[in-house]
Amino acid sequence: MLKKMLIALVLVLSTGLSFADEVVIVGTGSAKGFYTTKAFPKIAQQTKSWGVKLEAKPGGSRINIKRLLAGEIQAAMVQFDAVIDADNQNILIVGFLHDEVIHALTMWDSSIDEFSDIKEGKKVGIGKPTGGSALTWDVWTKAVKQLQKVETVPVQGTRAIAALEAGDIDMFFSVTGMGDKYFKQANSQKKKFKLVELDFGALKKIKYKKNAVYHPFEIESKNYPNLIRGMSDPDVLTVKACLVTTTDWADENEDTFEVIADAVNAARAGIIAASKPKL
């Protein structure tokens, strides 16, 4: 706290301005999504107490990166794999937030039991092109040639589940928090839908500057008891959410950057706790 007060005092004395005169715009997720309603407020509350005001601009991982590089926003909440998708050395990670779980849902009686069963001729709902699920799918298709021949459909949520039931798609692919309302909706029906294991070893080898992007995770049956078919809990993958900015902006706004980075560290435990499922 003392460090932040001293930074603010130095800025006032040297420039006649205070952090309060500046608004840092942060790209978040959908207006009602976790990034916007849970993660952002915890970071913003912390920076406000240290004299820096943050303003949320709803969006999504892919559009946030586009806006960030165009200078429309100064920071963005994105999935870690958005950094790979952007392939731009000017992107700087401020700090990591919470884990998001990669879900793959099919019909209970589907012949698809593992992700490797998705091949040419299958259709997968991956959400809108600007969303995080589509972004992850695009990163994966670069690593797994088999997926490049799979047809994708821009449906998500309730529409994706309805499309599964109608036979219009073979799988619903979604990067979201554990206990997402749409998967809770699917879980409310016995022997109707099932979760699929993510078994491509190549995905675990995807790295960004020597850091693994995806991490193994076991979905326990207590989370989705009606979506588990078989004796074992499905092994899937997680990807971390993170706050990013550009190296240029950080260089030009070192004090503000430090305040935001410290706020992310201070808010992280609360964000992780809020991301835990309430089933």
MOWOVEN-V309245 format. One record per pair of residues at least 6 apart in sequence whose C-alpha atoms are under 6 Angstrom apart, sorted by the first residue. I is the first residue (numbers start at 1). GAP is how many residues later the second one is. Records with the same first field share a line. If there is no record, write none. Layout:
I->GAP / GAP
//
This chain:
4->46
12->6
19->32 / 33
20->31 / 32
23->30 / 31
24->30
25->29 / 30 / 31 / 48 / 49
26->29 / 30 / 31 / 47 / 49 / 50
27->29 / 30 / 31 / 37 / 49 / 50
28->7 / 8 / 29 / 30 / 31 / 49
29->6 / 7 / 29 / 30 / 31
30->28 / 29
31->27
39->232
42->225
43->220 / 221 / 224
44->10
46->217
47->216
60->71
61->17 / 71
62->68
63->67
64->12
67->6
75->169 / 170
76->167 / 168
77->165 / 166
78->163 / 164
79->161 / 162
80->160 / 161
90->156 / 157
91->154 / 155
92->152 / 153 / 154 / 155
93->151
94->149 / 150 / 167
95->147 / 148
96->146
97->144 / 145 / 171
98->142 / 143 / 174
99->140 / 141
100->76 / 77 / 138 / 139 / 140
101->74 / 75 / 76 / 137
102->72 / 73 / 135 / 136
103->70 / 71
104->68 / 69 / 91 / 92
105->66 / 67 / 89 / 90
106->65 / 87 / 88
107->85 / 86 / 87
108->83 / 84 / 85 / 86
113->83
114->82 / 83
115->82 / 83 / 84
119->31
120->29 / 30
122->28
123->28 / 29 / 46 / 47
124->28 / 29 / 45 / 46 / 47 / 48
125->27 / 28 / 29 / 30 / 47 / 48
126->7 / 8 / 28 / 47
127->27 / 28 / 29
128->26
133->41 / 42
141->6 / 7
157->25
163->6
178->99
179->98
187->37 / 39 / 40
190->36
193->34
194->33 / 34
195->32
197->37 / 38 / 39
198->38
204->10
207->6
214->23 / 24 / 25
215->22 / 23
216->20 / 21
217->18 / 19 / 20
218->16 / 17 / 18
219->14 / 15
220->13
221->12
250->7
//
